[in-house]
Amino acid sequence: MIFKDKITEIFCSIDDFCAVYEPAMRKRQVTTGKKTRNRKFRMATSEIVTITVLFHLLIRA
């Protein structure tokens, strides 16, 4: 069983990582020259990654 404080700790760690990683990724991204849409997702990347990590942690338990 994963407790709420552990989930919060995991989310904060992933959110801190995404805050550094996402701008660095955008700087190095190769463009094709075509116009593309850059819509914001409804969920933050850190939220999606946290759900994925928790899913895999619960499968192992």
All heavy atoms as TSV, in Angstrom:
chain	resi	resn	atom	element	x	y	z
A	1	MET	N	N	0.842	-1.187	0.000
A	1	MET	CA	C	0.000	0.000	0.000
A	1	MET	C	C	0.883	1.244	0.000
A	1	MET	O	O	1.804	1.351	0.799
A	1	MET	CB	C	-0.886	-0.035	1.254
A	1	MET	CG	C	-1.808	1.111	1.386
A	1	MET	SD	S	-3.223	0.818	0.357
A	1	MET	CE	C	-4.092	2.310	0.548
A	2	ILE	N	N	0.611	2.144	-0.910
A	2	ILE	CA	C	1.360	3.399	-0.984
A	2	ILE	C	C	0.529	4.480	-0.294
A	2	ILE	O	O	-0.636	4.682	-0.609
A	2	ILE	CB	C	1.629	3.789	-2.445
A	2	ILE	CG1	C	2.451	2.710	-3.132
A	2	ILE	CG2	C	2.342	5.120	-2.516
A	2	ILE	CD1	C	2.682	2.962	-4.599
A	3	PHE	N	N	1.144	5.174	0.648
A	3	PHE	CA	C	0.443	6.200	1.404
A	3	PHE	C	C	0.480	7.542	0.678
A	3	PHE	O	O	1.313	7.781	-0.189
A	3	PHE	CB	C	1.052	6.335	2.799
A	3	PHE	CG	C	0.883	5.078	3.617
A	3	PHE	CD1	C	1.947	4.227	3.812
A	3	PHE	CD2	C	-0.351	4.764	4.156
A	3	PHE	CE1	C	1.787	3.061	4.554
A	3	PHE	CE2	C	-0.526	3.603	4.900
A	3	PHE	CZ	C	0.550	2.749	5.093
A	4	LYS	N	N	-0.447	8.434	1.053
A	4	LYS	CA	C	-0.584	9.724	0.372
A	4	LYS	C	C	0.689	10.557	0.439
A	4	LYS	O	O	1.037	11.230	-0.517
A	4	LYS	CB	C	-1.745	10.517	0.970
A	4	LYS	CG	C	-3.096	9.984	0.597
A	4	LYS	CD	C	-4.192	10.845	1.173
A	4	LYS	CE	C	-5.545	10.276	0.823
A	4	LYS	NZ	N	-6.636	11.107	1.334
A	5	ASP	N	N	1.396	10.510	1.575
A	5	ASP	CA	C	2.615	11.307	1.690
A	5	ASP	C	C	3.700	10.799	0.744
A	5	ASP	O	O	4.495	11.568	0.213
A	5	ASP	CB	C	3.124	11.362	3.124
A	5	ASP	CG	C	3.418	9.991	3.714
A	5	ASP	OD1	O	2.868	8.996	3.221
A	5	ASP	OD2	O	4.205	9.931	4.682
A	6	LYS	N	N	3.734	9.489	0.500
A	6	LYS	CA	C	4.707	8.915	-0.434
A	6	LYS	C	C	4.342	9.304	-1.873
A	6	LYS	O	O	5.221	9.604	-2.675
A	6	LYS	CB	C	4.741	7.395	-0.279
A	6	LYS	CG	C	5.874	6.743	-1.011
A	6	LYS	CD	C	7.210	7.179	-0.440
A	6	LYS	CE	C	8.333	6.433	-1.094
A	6	LYS	NZ	N	9.640	6.910	-0.658
A	7	ILE	N	N	3.056	9.316	-2.189
A	7	ILE	CA	C	2.605	9.729	-3.521
A	7	ILE	C	C	2.978	11.188	-3.760
A	7	ILE	O	O	3.472	11.549	-4.832
A	7	ILE	CB	C	1.082	9.520	-3.678
A	7	ILE	CG1	C	0.766	8.033	-3.643
A	7	ILE	CG2	C	0.566	10.153	-4.961
A	7	ILE	CD1	C	-0.707	7.715	-3.588
A	8	THR	N	N	2.786	12.026	-2.750
A	8	THR	CA	C	3.142	13.438	-2.855
A	8	THR	C	C	4.642	13.604	-3.061
A	8	THR	O	O	5.086	14.418	-3.876
A	8	THR	CB	C	2.690	14.200	-1.592
A	8	THR	OG1	O	1.298	14.005	-1.406
A	8	THR	CG2	C	2.982	15.686	-1.715
A	9	GLU	N	N	5.441	12.821	-2.354
A	9	GLU	CA	C	6.897	12.874	-2.489
A	9	GLU	C	C	7.329	12.464	-3.907
A	9	GLU	O	O	8.186	13.118	-4.516
A	9	GLU	CB	C	7.544	11.956	-1.458
A	9	GLU	CG	C	9.042	11.949	-1.474
A	9	GLU	CD	C	9.615	10.985	-0.460
A	9	GLU	OE1	O	8.919	10.639	0.514
A	9	GLU	OE2	O	10.768	10.564	-0.661
A	10	ILE	N	N	6.729	11.404	-4.419
A	10	ILE	CA	C	7.042	10.948	-5.781
A	10	ILE	C	C	6.658	12.026	-6.792
A	10	ILE	O	O	7.426	12.342	-7.697
A	10	ILE	CB	C	6.317	9.616	-6.090
A	10	ILE	CG1	C	6.910	8.492	-5.244
A	10	ILE	CG2	C	6.386	9.274	-7.572
A	10	ILE	CD1	C	6.102	7.207	-5.286
A	11	PHE	N	N	5.467	12.609	-6.631
A	11	PHE	CA	C	5.023	13.650	-7.556
A	11	PHE	C	C	5.955	14.851	-7.527
A	11	PHE	O	O	6.323	15.393	-8.584
A	11	PHE	CB	C	3.592	14.099	-7.246
A	11	PHE	CG	C	3.175	15.281	-8.060
A	11	PHE	CD1	C	2.871	15.137	-9.402
A	11	PHE	CD2	C	3.123	16.549	-7.505
A	11	PHE	CE1	C	2.505	16.231	-10.177
A	11	PHE	CE2	C	2.763	17.648	-8.263
A	11	PHE	CZ	C	2.456	17.487	-9.606
A	12	CYS	N	N	6.360	15.292	-6.342
A	12	CYS	CA	C	7.243	16.459	-6.232
A	12	CYS	C	C	8.587	16.205	-6.909
A	12	CYS	O	O	9.118	17.090	-7.587
A	12	CYS	CB	C	7.445	16.843	-4.770
A	12	CYS	SG	S	5.972	17.554	-4.030
A	13	SER	N	N	9.114	15.000	-6.750
A	13	SER	CA	C	10.383	14.664	-7.391
A	13	SER	C	C	10.244	14.680	-8.914
A	13	SER	O	O	11.099	15.223	-9.617
A	13	SER	CB	C	10.858	13.284	-6.938
A	13	SER	OG	O	11.121	13.282	-5.569
A	14	ILE	N	N	9.175	14.088	-9.416
A	14	ILE	CA	C	8.949	14.053	-10.861
A	14	ILE	C	C	8.676	15.454	-11.396
A	14	ILE	O	O	9.164	15.826	-12.466
A	14	ILE	CB	C	7.797	13.083	-11.206
A	14	ILE	CG1	C	8.235	11.644	-10.905
A	14	ILE	CG2	C	7.354	13.223	-12.650
A	14	ILE	CD1	C	7.139	10.624	-11.017
A	15	ASP	N	N	7.938	16.257	-10.657
A	15	ASP	CA	C	7.631	17.617	-11.084
A	15	ASP	C	C	8.900	18.466	-11.146
A	15	ASP	O	O	9.081	19.248	-12.085
A	15	ASP	CB	C	6.612	18.246	-10.140
A	15	ASP	CG	C	6.026	19.521	-10.696
A	15	ASP	OD1	O	5.634	19.528	-11.875
A	15	ASP	OD2	O	5.953	20.513	-9.940
A	16	ASP	N	N	9.788	18.314	-10.168
A	16	ASP	CA	C	11.066	19.038	-10.188
A	16	ASP	C	C	11.898	18.620	-11.407
A	16	ASP	O	O	12.517	19.454	-12.063
A	16	ASP	CB	C	11.854	18.780	-8.906
A	16	ASP	CG	C	11.216	19.410	-7.684
A	16	ASP	OD1	O	10.353	20.304	-7.847
A	16	ASP	OD2	O	11.573	19.007	-6.554
A	17	PHE	N	N	11.912	17.327	-11.707
A	17	PHE	CA	C	12.644	16.837	-12.865
A	17	PHE	C	C	12.063	17.414	-14.151
A	17	PHE	O	O	12.796	17.884	-15.018
A	17	PHE	CB	C	12.608	15.306	-12.912
A	17	PHE	CG	C	13.146	14.741	-14.190
A	17	PHE	CD1	C	14.512	14.669	-14.412
A	17	PHE	CD2	C	12.287	14.283	-15.181
A	17	PHE	CE1	C	15.017	14.162	-15.602
A	17	PHE	CE2	C	12.780	13.773	-16.368
A	17	PHE	CZ	C	14.153	13.709	-16.578
A	18	CYS	N	N	10.740	17.390	-14.293
A	18	CYS	CA	C	10.095	17.887	-15.515
A	18	CYS	C	C	10.306	19.387	-15.703
A	18	CYS	O	O	10.404	19.867	-16.834
A	18	CYS	CB	C	8.605	17.570	-15.491
A	18	CYS	SG	S	8.248	15.823	-15.761
A	19	ALA	N	N	10.402	20.137	-14.597
A	19	ALA	CA	C	10.625	21.582	-14.688
A	19	ALA	C	C	11.983	21.891	-15.314
A	19	ALA	O	O	12.150	22.928	-15.967
A	19	ALA	CB	C	10.528	22.211	-13.310
A	20	VAL	N	N	12.951	21.006	-15.146
A	20	VAL	CA	C	14.281	21.192	-15.731
A	20	VAL	C	C	14.350	20.549	-17.115
A	20	VAL	O	O	14.916	21.111	-18.051
A	20	VAL	CB	C	15.361	20.586	-14.803
A	20	VAL	CG1	C	16.719	20.629	-15.457
A	20	VAL	CG2	C	15.371	21.309	-13.467
A	21	TYR	N	N	13.748	19.377	-17.251
A	21	TYR	CA	C	13.884	18.593	-18.476
A	21	TYR	C	C	13.122	19.188	-19.661
A	21	TYR	O	O	13.642	19.242	-20.777
A	21	TYR	CB	C	13.416	17.159	-18.224
A	21	TYR	CG	C	13.462	16.284	-19.446
A	21	TYR	CD1	C	14.660	15.804	-19.918
A	21	TYR	CD2	C	12.293	15.961	-20.139
A	21	TYR	CE1	C	14.720	15.000	-21.044
A	21	TYR	CE2	C	12.337	15.165	-21.268
A	21	TYR	CZ	C	13.551	14.690	-21.713
A	21	TYR	OH	O	13.601	13.915	-22.829
A	22	GLU	N	N	11.882	19.616	-19.453
A	22	GLU	CA	C	11.050	20.079	-20.563
A	22	GLU	C	C	11.632	21.291	-21.306
A	22	GLU	O	O	11.668	21.276	-22.541
A	22	GLU	CB	C	9.624	20.359	-20.081
A	22	GLU	CG	C	8.857	19.095	-19.805
A	22	GLU	CD	C	7.457	19.341	-19.292
A	22	GLU	OE1	O	7.173	20.454	-18.802
A	22	GLU	OE2	O	6.650	18.409	-19.385
A	23	PRO	N	N	12.119	22.338	-20.624
A	23	PRO	CA	C	12.731	23.446	-21.374
A	23	PRO	C	C	13.993	23.020	-22.133
A	23	PRO	O	O	14.224	23.476	-23.262
A	23	PRO	CB	C	13.074	24.478	-20.300
A	23	PRO	CG	C	12.203	24.150	-19.154
A	23	PRO	CD	C	11.994	22.671	-19.207
A	24	ALA	N	N	14.780	22.141	-21.523
A	24	ALA	CA	C	15.988	21.656	-22.204
A	24	ALA	C	C	15.625	20.843	-23.439
A	24	ALA	O	O	16.294	20.922	-24.467
A	24	ALA	CB	C	16.827	20.827	-21.237
A	25	MET	N	N	14.548	20.056	-23.341
A	25	MET	CA	C	14.106	19.254	-24.479
A	25	MET	C	C	13.617	20.150	-25.617
A	25	MET	O	O	13.901	19.901	-26.782
A	25	MET	CB	C	12.985	18.303	-24.042
A	25	MET	CG	C	12.485	17.406	-25.152
A	25	MET	SD	S	11.081	16.384	-24.671
A	25	MET	CE	C	9.819	17.620	-24.472
A	26	ARG	N	N	12.889	21.202	-25.293
A	26	ARG	CA	C	12.374	22.112	-26.322
A	26	ARG	C	C	13.514	22.829	-27.056
A	26	ARG	O	O	13.410	23.098	-28.247
A	26	ARG	CB	C	11.436	23.140	-25.696
A	26	ARG	CG	C	10.062	22.574	-25.465
A	26	ARG	CD	C	9.058	23.669	-25.134
A	26	ARG	NE	N	7.983	23.081	-24.363
A	26	ARG	CZ	C	7.855	23.174	-23.046
A	26	ARG	NH1	N	8.720	23.857	-22.344
A	26	ARG	NH2	N	6.866	22.598	-22.421
A	27	LYS	N	N	14.588	23.168	-26.328
A	27	LYS	CA	C	15.734	23.829	-26.951
A	27	LYS	C	C	16.397	22.943	-27.996
A	27	LYS	O	O	16.840	23.412	-29.037
A	27	LYS	CB	C	16.788	24.169	-25.900
A	27	LYS	CG	C	16.625	25.481	-25.252
A	27	LYS	CD	C	17.838	25.737	-24.387
A	27	LYS	CE	C	17.634	26.919	-23.504
A	27	LYS	NZ	N	18.789	27.136	-22.624
A	28	ARG	N	N	16.487	21.658	-27.728
A	28	ARG	CA	C	17.212	20.736	-28.597
A	28	ARG	C	C	16.327	20.031	-29.617
A	28	ARG	O	O	16.802	19.211	-30.392
A	28	ARG	CB	C	17.927	19.687	-27.750
A	28	ARG	CG	C	18.965	20.309	-26.864
A	28	ARG	CD	C	19.557	19.321	-25.939
A	28	ARG	NE	N	20.419	20.015	-25.005
A	28	ARG	CZ	C	21.557	19.555	-24.580
A	28	ARG	NH1	N	21.983	18.382	-24.976
A	28	ARG	NH2	N	22.285	20.239	-23.736
A	29	GLN	N	N	15.053	20.354	-29.624
A	29	GLN	CA	C	14.118	19.697	-30.509
A	29	GLN	C	C	14.374	20.102	-31.961
A	29	GLN	O	O	14.540	21.280	-32.275
A	29	GLN	CB	C	12.690	20.062	-30.111
A	29	GLN	CG	C	11.633	19.272	-30.788
A	29	GLN	CD	C	10.256	19.590	-30.195
A	29	GLN	OE1	O	10.098	20.510	-29.419
A	29	GLN	NE2	N	9.276	18.810	-30.580
A	30	VAL	N	N	14.403	19.133	-32.841
A	30	VAL	CA	C	14.608	19.383	-34.260
A	30	VAL	C	C	13.253	19.673	-34.893
A	30	VAL	O	O	12.278	18.968	-34.672
A	30	VAL	CB	C	15.250	18.152	-34.943
A	30	VAL	CG1	C	15.426	18.380	-36.427
A	30	VAL	CG2	C	16.567	17.813	-34.280
A	31	THR	N	N	13.198	20.724	-35.703
A	31	THR	CA	C	11.943	21.068	-36.368
A	31	THR	C	C	11.988	20.625	-37.820
A	31	THR	O	O	13.045	20.504	-38.426
A	31	THR	CB	C	11.693	22.587	-36.314
A	31	THR	OG1	O	12.750	23.243	-36.986
A	31	THR	CG2	C	11.600	23.075	-34.886
A	32	THR	N	N	10.812	20.394	-38.378
A	32	THR	CA	C	10.705	19.978	-39.775
A	32	THR	C	C	10.452	21.163	-40.696
A	32	THR	O	O	10.462	21.017	-41.905
A	32	THR	CB	C	9.560	18.967	-39.958
A	32	THR	OG1	O	8.336	19.593	-39.572
A	32	THR	CG2	C	9.793	17.714	-39.142
A	33	GLY	N	N	10.186	22.327	-40.138
A	33	GLY	CA	C	9.887	23.505	-40.944
A	33	GLY	C	C	8.400	23.694	-41.170
A	33	GLY	O	O	7.971	24.745	-41.631
A	34	LYS	N	N	7.605	22.684	-40.882
A	34	LYS	CA	C	6.158	22.784	-41.039
A	34	LYS	C	C	5.555	23.412	-39.793
A	34	LYS	O	O	6.062	23.262	-38.691
A	34	LYS	CB	C	5.538	21.401	-41.230
A	34	LYS	CG	C	5.945	20.722	-42.510
A	34	LYS	CD	C	5.280	19.367	-42.625
A	34	LYS	CE	C	5.724	18.635	-43.868
A	34	LYS	NZ	N	5.088	17.320	-43.963
A	35	LYS	N	N	4.435	24.106	-39.983
A	35	LYS	CA	C	3.724	24.668	-38.846
A	35	LYS	C	C	2.996	23.544	-38.110
A	35	LYS	O	O	2.358	22.697	-38.731
A	35	LYS	CB	C	2.710	25.711	-39.298
A	35	LYS	CG	C	3.339	26.988	-39.790
A	35	LYS	CD	C	2.273	28.023	-40.091
A	35	LYS	CE	C	2.886	29.314	-40.536
A	35	LYS	NZ	N	1.881	30.332	-40.811
A	36	THR	N	N	3.135	23.549	-36.822
A	36	THR	CA	C	2.435	22.556	-36.006
A	36	THR	C	C	1.710	23.265	-34.866
A	36	THR	O	O	2.086	24.370	-34.473
A	36	THR	CB	C	3.408	21.520	-35.410
A	36	THR	OG1	O	4.371	22.206	-34.608
A	36	THR	CG2	C	4.117	20.743	-36.499
A	37	ARG	N	N	0.720	22.615	-34.355
A	37	ARG	CA	C	-0.012	23.163	-33.221
A	37	ARG	C	C	0.742	22.853	-31.938
A	37	ARG	O	O	1.299	21.783	-31.784
A	37	ARG	CB	C	-1.407	22.553	-33.136
A	37	ARG	CG	C	-2.290	22.942	-34.282
A	37	ARG	CD	C	-3.652	22.354	-34.087
A	37	ARG	NE	N	-4.508	22.711	-35.199
A	37	ARG	CZ	C	-5.790	22.454	-35.256
A	37	ARG	NH1	N	-6.367	21.820	-34.261
A	37	ARG	NH2	N	-6.505	22.803	-36.294
A	38	ASN	N	N	0.733	23.792	-31.051
A	38	ASN	CA	C	1.370	23.583	-29.751
A	38	ASN	C	C	0.345	23.821	-28.650
A	38	ASN	O	O	0.486	24.706	-27.818
A	38	ASN	CB	C	2.571	24.526	-29.567
A	38	ASN	CG	C	3.730	24.119	-30.427
A	38	ASN	OD1	O	3.944	22.945	-30.656
A	38	ASN	ND2	N	4.468	25.091	-30.925
A	39	ARG	N	N	-0.689	23.011	-28.662
A	39	ARG	CA	C	-1.725	23.141	-27.648
A	39	ARG	C	C	-1.229	22.603	-26.319
A	39	ARG	O	O	-0.488	21.633	-26.262
A	39	ARG	CB	C	-2.964	22.352	-28.051
A	39	ARG	CG	C	-3.714	22.966	-29.179
A	39	ARG	CD	C	-4.991	22.195	-29.409
A	39	ARG	NE	N	-5.697	22.760	-30.543
A	39	ARG	CZ	C	-6.761	22.207	-31.073
A	39	ARG	NH1	N	-7.241	21.092	-30.595
A	39	ARG	NH2	N	-7.349	22.772	-32.095
A	40	LYS	N	N	-1.690	23.219	-25.266
A	40	LYS	CA	C	-1.381	22.744	-23.927
A	40	LYS	C	C	-2.225	21.511	-23.639
A	40	LYS	O	O	-3.390	21.427	-24.033
A	40	LYS	CB	C	-1.715	23.814	-22.881
A	40	LYS	CG	C	-0.781	24.973	-22.882
A	40	LYS	CD	C	0.353	24.683	-21.966
A	40	LYS	CE	C	1.198	25.910	-21.787
A	40	LYS	NZ	N	2.302	25.668	-20.927
A	41	PHE	N	N	-1.614	20.534	-22.972
A	41	PHE	CA	C	-2.360	19.364	-22.533
A	41	PHE	C	C	-3.206	19.753	-21.332
A	41	PHE	O	O	-2.911	20.712	-20.636
A	41	PHE	CB	C	-1.411	18.238	-22.121
A	41	PHE	CG	C	-0.613	17.689	-23.269
A	41	PHE	CD1	C	0.761	17.828	-23.292
A	41	PHE	CD2	C	-1.219	17.031	-24.315
A	41	PHE	CE1	C	1.512	17.321	-24.342
A	41	PHE	CE2	C	-0.487	16.522	-25.364
A	41	PHE	CZ	C	0.888	16.673	-25.380
A	42	ARG	N	N	-4.228	18.987	-21.069
A	42	ARG	CA	C	-5.044	19.259	-19.897
A	42	ARG	C	C	-4.341	18.796	-18.629
A	42	ARG	O	O	-4.546	19.352	-17.577
A	42	ARG	CB	C	-6.398	18.577	-20.020
A	42	ARG	CG	C	-7.239	19.209	-21.091
A	42	ARG	CD	C	-8.602	18.576	-21.140
A	42	ARG	NE	N	-9.341	19.117	-22.260
A	42	ARG	CZ	C	-10.393	19.907	-22.118
A	42	ARG	NH1	N	-10.836	20.206	-20.938
A	42	ARG	NH2	N	-11.010	20.367	-23.177
A	43	MET	N	N	-3.520	17.758	-18.755
A	43	MET	CA	C	-2.738	17.277	-17.614
A	43	MET	C	C	-1.276	17.631	-17.852
A	43	MET	O	O	-0.798	17.586	-18.978
A	43	MET	CB	C	-2.863	15.759	-17.468
A	43	MET	CG	C	-4.212	15.298	-16.995
A	43	MET	SD	S	-4.287	13.517	-16.790
A	43	MET	CE	C	-3.293	13.297	-15.349
A	44	ALA	N	N	-0.591	17.954	-16.782
A	44	ALA	CA	C	0.838	18.251	-16.888
A	44	ALA	C	C	1.604	16.951	-17.121
A	44	ALA	O	O	1.152	15.863	-16.741
A	44	ALA	CB	C	1.330	18.912	-15.606
A	45	THR	N	N	2.765	17.076	-17.742
A	45	THR	CA	C	3.606	15.903	-17.998
A	45	THR	C	C	3.956	15.204	-16.695
A	45	THR	O	O	3.957	13.973	-16.612
A	45	THR	CB	C	4.890	16.322	-18.734
A	45	THR	OG1	O	4.524	17.019	-19.922
A	45	THR	CG2	C	5.745	15.135	-19.079
A	46	SER	N	N	4.217	15.979	-15.649
A	46	SER	CA	C	4.579	15.385	-14.360
A	46	SER	C	C	3.420	14.569	-13.777
A	46	SER	O	O	3.639	13.543	-13.125
A	46	SER	CB	C	5.020	16.451	-13.374
A	46	SER	OG	O	4.036	17.448	-13.233
A	47	GLU	N	N	2.182	14.989	-14.026
A	47	GLU	CA	C	1.028	14.228	-13.548
A	47	GLU	C	C	0.914	12.895	-14.286
A	47	GLU	O	O	0.656	11.852	-13.669
A	47	GLU	CB	C	-0.256	15.035	-13.730
A	47	GLU	CG	C	-0.334	16.272	-12.868
A	47	GLU	CD	C	-1.509	17.156	-13.218
A	47	GLU	OE1	O	-1.957	17.168	-14.378
A	47	GLU	OE2	O	-1.972	17.856	-12.305
A	48	ILE	N	N	1.125	12.921	-15.587
A	48	ILE	CA	C	1.037	11.700	-16.388
A	48	ILE	C	C	2.130	10.717	-15.995
A	48	ILE	O	O	1.881	9.514	-15.821
A	48	ILE	CB	C	1.113	12.039	-17.891
A	48	ILE	CG1	C	-0.099	12.876	-18.295
A	48	ILE	CG2	C	1.204	10.776	-18.742
A	48	ILE	CD1	C	0.004	13.513	-19.657
A	49	VAL	N	N	3.353	11.229	-15.822
A	49	VAL	CA	C	4.471	10.364	-15.440
A	49	VAL	C	C	4.248	9.795	-14.041
A	49	VAL	O	O	4.524	8.619	-13.789
A	49	VAL	CB	C	5.806	11.127	-15.528
A	49	VAL	CG1	C	6.945	10.296	-14.982
A	49	VAL	CG2	C	6.087	11.526	-16.961
A	50	THR	N	N	3.716	10.593	-13.117
A	50	THR	CA	C	3.435	10.111	-11.765
A	50	THR	C	C	2.420	8.975	-11.790
A	50	THR	O	O	2.605	7.953	-11.117
A	50	THR	CB	C	2.918	11.251	-10.875
A	50	THR	OG1	O	3.892	12.291	-10.838
A	50	THR	CG2	C	2.635	10.771	-9.469
A	51	ILE	N	N	1.364	9.118	-12.570
A	51	ILE	CA	C	0.355	8.057	-12.680
A	51	ILE	C	C	0.986	6.796	-13.242
A	51	ILE	O	O	0.722	5.683	-12.757
A	51	ILE	CB	C	-0.827	8.522	-13.543
A	51	ILE	CG1	C	-1.606	9.611	-12.804
A	51	ILE	CG2	C	-1.732	7.360	-13.921
A	51	ILE	CD1	C	-2.626	10.333	-13.654
A	52	THR	N	N	1.846	6.936	-14.237
A	52	THR	CA	C	2.522	5.784	-14.838
A	52	THR	C	C	3.425	5.090	-13.826
A	52	THR	O	O	3.421	3.859	-13.709
A	52	THR	CB	C	3.342	6.218	-16.069
A	52	THR	OG1	O	2.476	6.897	-16.974
A	52	THR	CG2	C	3.962	5.026	-16.760
A	53	VAL	N	N	4.195	5.865	-13.080
A	53	VAL	CA	C	5.093	5.287	-12.066
A	53	VAL	C	C	4.287	4.567	-10.989
A	53	VAL	O	O	4.614	3.441	-10.601
A	53	VAL	CB	C	5.984	6.384	-11.443
A	53	VAL	CG1	C	6.693	5.887	-10.202
A	53	VAL	CG2	C	6.991	6.886	-12.463
A	54	LEU	N	N	3.227	5.191	-10.504
A	54	LEU	CA	C	2.403	4.560	-9.466
A	54	LEU	C	C	1.740	3.283	-9.986
A	54	LEU	O	O	1.620	2.299	-9.254
A	54	LEU	CB	C	1.353	5.537	-8.954
A	54	LEU	CG	C	1.902	6.727	-8.167
A	54	LEU	CD1	C	0.787	7.692	-7.836
A	54	LEU	CD2	C	2.612	6.264	-6.914
A	55	PHE	N	N	1.315	3.294	-11.236
A	55	PHE	CA	C	0.722	2.098	-11.832
A	55	PHE	C	C	1.713	0.944	-11.792
A	55	PHE	O	O	1.379	-0.161	-11.384
A	55	PHE	CB	C	0.299	2.393	-13.274
A	55	PHE	CG	C	-0.172	1.191	-14.021
A	55	PHE	CD1	C	-1.432	0.662	-13.784
A	55	PHE	CD2	C	0.633	0.574	-14.959
A	55	PHE	CE1	C	-1.889	-0.466	-14.472
A	55	PHE	CE2	C	0.203	-0.542	-15.649
A	55	PHE	CZ	C	-1.068	-1.058	-15.412
A	56	HIS	N	N	2.966	1.208	-12.181
A	56	HIS	CA	C	3.965	0.149	-12.198
A	56	HIS	C	C	4.372	-0.273	-10.787
A	56	HIS	O	O	4.705	-1.439	-10.565
A	56	HIS	CB	C	5.185	0.583	-13.016
A	56	HIS	CG	C	4.889	0.565	-14.495
A	56	HIS	ND1	N	4.818	-0.591	-15.212
A	56	HIS	CD2	C	4.605	1.571	-15.355
A	56	HIS	CE1	C	4.527	-0.316	-16.464
A	56	HIS	NE2	N	4.385	1.002	-16.586
A	57	LEU	N	N	4.335	0.658	-9.839
A	57	LEU	CA	C	4.633	0.288	-8.452
A	57	LEU	C	C	3.539	-0.608	-7.876
A	57	LEU	O	O	3.826	-1.550	-7.132
A	57	LEU	CB	C	4.779	1.548	-7.583
A	57	LEU	CG	C	6.072	2.321	-7.738
A	57	LEU	CD1	C	5.999	3.608	-6.913
A	57	LEU	CD2	C	7.262	1.487	-7.313
A	58	LEU	N	N	2.299	-0.342	-8.241
A	58	LEU	CA	C	1.183	-1.138	-7.711
A	58	LEU	C	C	1.116	-2.512	-8.356
A	58	LEU	O	O	0.637	-3.459	-7.747
A	58	LEU	CB	C	-0.136	-0.391	-7.895
A	58	LEU	CG	C	-0.281	0.852	-7.021
A	58	LEU	CD1	C	-1.550	1.616	-7.397
A	58	LEU	CD2	C	-0.281	0.495	-5.558
A	59	ILE	N	N	1.567	-2.631	-9.589
A	59	ILE	CA	C	1.576	-3.943	-10.250
A	59	ILE	C	C	2.539	-4.884	-9.552
A	59	ILE	O	O	2.266	-6.070	-9.380
A	59	ILE	CB	C	1.952	-3.810	-11.746
A	59	ILE	CG1	C	0.769	-3.246	-12.501
A	59	ILE	CG2	C	2.353	-5.140	-12.345
A	59	ILE	CD1	C	1.019	-3.051	-13.966
A	60	ARG	N	N	3.677	-4.352	-9.119
A	60	ARG	CA	C	4.692	-5.174	-8.452
A	60	ARG	C	C	4.255	-5.611	-7.059
A	60	ARG	O	O	4.745	-6.598	-6.548
A	60	ARG	CB	C	6.000	-4.418	-8.333
A	60	ARG	CG	C	6.707	-4.283	-9.634
A	60	ARG	CD	C	8.038	-3.684	-9.407
A	60	ARG	NE	N	8.807	-3.649	-10.642
A	60	ARG	CZ	C	10.029	-3.229	-10.729
A	60	ARG	NH1	N	10.654	-2.792	-9.664
A	60	ARG	NH2	N	10.648	-3.220	-11.886
A	61	ALA	N	N	3.376	-4.863	-6.418
A	61	ALA	CA	C	2.992	-5.154	-5.025
A	61	ALA	C	C	2.121	-6.373	-4.915
A	61	ALA	O	O	1.537	-6.915	-5.717
A	61	ALA	CB	C	2.266	-3.952	-4.435
